[in-house]
Amino acid sequence: MRSAPGLLVVMSVASAQSGSAVARTLFGDLGPAGVLTWRMGFAALVFAVVVRPPVWTWTSAAWRAAVLLGVFAAGLTMLSYLALRIAPQGIVVTASFAGPLVLALVQTRRVSDLLWALTAAGGVALLGLRAGADVPAAGLLLALAAGVCGAGYIVFSARLGGAGSGVGGLAVSFAVAALLVLPFGFGGAVRAFGESRLLGGAVIVALLAGVIPYTLEMIALRRLPTRIFGVLMSLQPAGAAVAGLLILGQRLGPLPIVALTLVSLAGFALVRGGYDAPSAHSRRTDSSPQV
């Protein structure tokens, strides 16, 4: 039965987007980099303890892929968090979906895929039409830049899986990402220890946006074809909009909702139609990476 692992993927989307919404509430106290330091550092620690990757046996290709995956993960999440500070969550995730969709397009050769890619481009263009109104222009640009990092994340996820490092590579990539953001987020991360509310919030973000979704995905991917996984991950923009509404009180206007729908449909069609999205510890996007 596919329903059980499919439900795990849906739960992963809900967890990740809820974690991002909670992270947004901490930006004023800890800063985006401080929150991200907690998210990546905590996840790296948990996965390192649980998985205990035998890094001494890795090839240079595995190390290179893990380090570069960490670089792109840091870029993706940092740019996304900076965008979340000034733009609604549903819009940020929708715009950042553009990078992985472009990657899906260049890996296929069918006219139908081109049409769906143009559909997604139309959705992002609608967001551009609202720049300065519903959509802050700076937030949109940051989200698009995050999408570029998201495409790089997918490429090196696949290379990491091919290098045979398994889930251990994910732990190392988290550690690399945490080290990259630490110089910018150290002060904010330390401030979390000064107030129980901030410390609790930081731990919740680390669990909801890092440990829980990746764990659920790894379990699901053992029993679920990657193509079906990618289709379910196309729910990310919708999940982001719902989390933004319920946790942050963010209401999207008609055009952003249409844009979100177009991008989600395009992601669904591209993956369902034949693009094999790499997997969470070998992959990913959601057909797009976790923002």
C-alpha positions, 0 to 999 in steps of 0.5 A: 500500500502506498497510502501510508508512506504517502501520508508520511510525505504529506506529514513531512510537508506540513512539519517543514512548513510549520517549522518555517512559520515558527522560525519567522516568529523568532527572526526579531529576537534571534535573526534569520541566521541565528534561527538557521544555526539552530536548525542546521546545527541541531539536525547535524547533531541528531543525525550524526549521533543516530547514523554515525557516518563512517566518514573515514571510509568515504571517497573524495567524491563523497566528501566533495558532494557532501560539502557542496550539498551543505553549501547549497543547503546553507544558501537555500535556507539562508536566502529563504529565511531572508525572504521570509522576513519581508514576504509571505511564506506561500509566495517565498516557497512558490518563487523558490520552486522555480529553480528546481522546475527549471532543472527538471525541464533541462533534464527532459526532452518532451514538448509537454514538459516545456508547456508545463515549465511555461505554466510555472514561469507564468505563475512566477511572472504573476508574482512579479506583476505584484512586486511592490504590492502583495509581493515585496520585490526584494523578497521575490528576488531573494526567493528566486535566488534561493531557487537557484540554490535549490537546483544545486541542492538537487544536483549534489544530493543525487551525486551524494547518493551516487557516491554511496555515503547514504544518510551519513552524507546528509548528516555531514551536509547539515554540519557544513551548512551549520558551520557556514552560517555560524559566523553570522548566527552565533550571537543570535543562537546564543541569545536563545539560551537567555529566555525559555521562550526563545530556546523552546522556539529554536528547538521546535524549529530544529525539530519541525523544519529539520529532524522530523521532515527528513526522517519521515522522508527517509522512511517513506522513500524506502517504500514509495517510488521517487516519482510519487514522492516528487508529486506529493512534494508539489504540495510544498507551496500550498503547505507554505500558504496554509502554514503562513495563514494559520501561524502567521496570519498571512493572507494571500491575494487572488493573483498570488493564489493563482500563481501558487496553483500554477507552479504547484500544478506544473511541479505535479505534472513534470514529476508525474509525467516522467521526471524522476526527482532525486530523493531526500538523502540523494535528491531533492526537491520537493521536487524541491528542497525543504525551505 
